[in-house]
Amino acid sequence: MAGASVKVAVRVRPFNSRETSHDAKCVIQMQGNTTCISNPKQPRDAPRTFTFDYSYWSHTS
């Protein structure tokens, strides 16, 4: 497989009914192809940051 490459995509989906009924909080933020995940149990900790080839935001408020 010489010369082969892999592209990675990530998508933030909307909350399902269970998550909505439990007043879940979205802990994901996206800007361009960068995705940040924050830990609500440790708000003082810096968010974890990842970069993907493609990032798709489908979450609704």
N, C-alpha and C positions, 0 to 999 in steps of 0.2 A: 504494500500500500504506500509506496513512495509517493510523496507529493500530496497525500490526502490531508484534508484539514477538517476540523469539527467546529461548527458554529453552535453557540449556546444561547438559548433564549429563556427569559423568565417572564411570568405573567402574574400579576396580582389580581386575583379573582374577587368578585363581590362577595359579601358575607352571605351565608346561607341563613335560613329561617332560625335555626338554633342559635347561631352566633348573634343574630339581630335581637332575638328575644332575651339573650343574656347580656345585652348592652356591651358587646365586645368592642374593643378599641383597636383600630388599625395601627400596627406598629411598624409599618413599611412606608418608606418614602422613596420616590424615584425622581431622578433628574437626569435626563438623557439616558445613557446606558449604565448609569451608576445607581445601585440600589442600597439603601441604608436600612438596617433593622435595629430598632431600639428595644431594650428590655424594660418593660413597665415596672418590673419588680426591683430594678436597680436603675432609677432614673438618672443618677449621677454618673453612671458608666457611659463612656463614649459609645455612640452607635457603631455597629459593625458595618463596614462598607465593602461592597462587591461590585465588580464591573463585568458585564456580560456583553455579548455581541448585539443582542436585541433585548429591550425591556418594554413590556406592554402593561399599561395601567388600565385595568377594567373595574377597579373598585369604585363604588359610589358611596357618597356620604350619607 
